[in-house]
Amino acid sequence: MNLVLITALVVLFFLVIGMLTTSMEFKKRKLYHTTQNAYNIFLVKGVNNISVGLALYLGLYTIGKGPWLLGGLIPLFIGNMYVLFYLLGKESS
């Protein structure tokens, strides 16, 4: 198989898993908090994950390019998922 196709499938898989887990967490939080408060929690978690992921990525980049950069990229993408969910959910409500 083509390397680009494999990479696209892996990214799509993790994107779907991230969307499912984020929506399940939102439903759980909506039971205990108001809808607006649940969205604000996702914004705070997203910004926190983005800043931690970016700091880890920049710190690990000083070692050089390699698979250890995933330690910073994974929290960065999880934070982007939270912020994306916040933005899309805020518009629909």
C-alpha positions, 0 to 999 in steps of 0.5 A: 500500500501507499505510505500516504494512504496508510497515514491518511487511514491512521489519522482518520481512525484517530480523528473518529476515535477522538470525536467519539470520546469527546462527544461521550465526555460532553454527554456525561458532563451535560448531565452534571452541568449546564450546557454552556458550562460544559462547553466552557470546560472543553475550551479550558481543557483544549487550551491547556492541552494545546499549550502543554503539547506545544511546549513538549513539542518544542522541548523535544524538537531540540533533541532532533526529529524522531518518533519522540516528537509524538509526545508533544504532537498527541496532546496538541492534537487532542487539544485541537479536538477539544477546541474544535468541539467547543467551536462547533457545539457553541454555534449549534446551541 
